[in-house]
């Protein structure tokens, strides 16, 4: 292959990579959602009467389920 053809292919590759990068702009920093927690409402009534380990497991499961269902899914 001649050096002109190789140079042309490299330029085309660099151009296509730059176009691919420009097509996917980053999300703006202000698009994040902040959550404000009121300390008085953190007390979970479902944990009354159960052990500390069981309460921790319930809170962890609730947090994981909440995280899964509140993510932004892009199909």
Secondary structure, 3 states (H helix, E strand, C coil): CCHHHHHHHHHHHHHHHHHHHHCCCCCCHHHCCCCCCCHHHCCCHHHCCCCHHHHHHHHHHHHHHHHHHCCCCCC
